[in-house]
Amino acid sequence: MTKRRPRRGYALVAAVAALALFGSLSLLLIGSSRGAIDAAAAEAGRVRAHAAADAGVAIALDNLLSDREVRWPVDGRRREVRFGDARLAIRIEDQHGKVAINRGYAQLVDTTLQHAGLSGQRLRIARDSLLDWLDFDDEQRAEGAEAPYYARTGIAPRDAPLRSVDELARVRGFDAATVARLRGFVTTDHIAGSFAEESATPDAIHAQYGAAGAAVAVRRQKELAGQAVALDIASKAPLTFRPLAIGVEAVLPDGARARRVAVVELTGDRRRPYVVRRWE
């Protein structure tokens, strides 16, 4: 009898240890399942938010293509609408109302960078480096940069038009803060076509014309502040074959959110009323 007690004690300890192990495994499985459920719920929220953002693009297009008397202005002002339980903030911008930086004119680049806050040598470096990035040759300007300068960073200069405003961050002389300021009034979505004052922001007007555009910028600022006549004229201006950027931010009640930017062109053809130039 005395020899069996230790065995019973060992068996009891083993049983308790096994129960503890199974309990731990169960908790791990439960925790893992909860984590998977949470991850799946978060992913579902993101999918719903992206779907709502896509719906916002469709809502904006419907407004632009409608025959209503006054459509939404294409001046970048925020317009809030509801789609189901999602809150949508929609902006429509005429890219002809922004500075076409890919044109690569030295004076245009100069005034644009000045309005972004650059001056002195920093301005000259950024200007010459951007012009070197845009042109098709390997001749370096006085304070610019070509392939030898970028070789140490692993960057290959495009020697062609920029594909996006964000690409400016790769060009010598441009930092994140400068690119962020430029993003509001510079575009890479077109090169040809005239500058559209009626849909431009004051920043774009200042950058396009420099000091000579002060009076135009002031007038445009007053229009954006609520002069109905000017806004009505802008709302009825023809928009066919002009790149329009539709930006949508969707927010769901659970906090999930998504952004969508689509650049489209209206064709005036009922069979194919618009084409998508960029979708991101």
Disulfide bonds with the S-S distance in Angstrom:
none
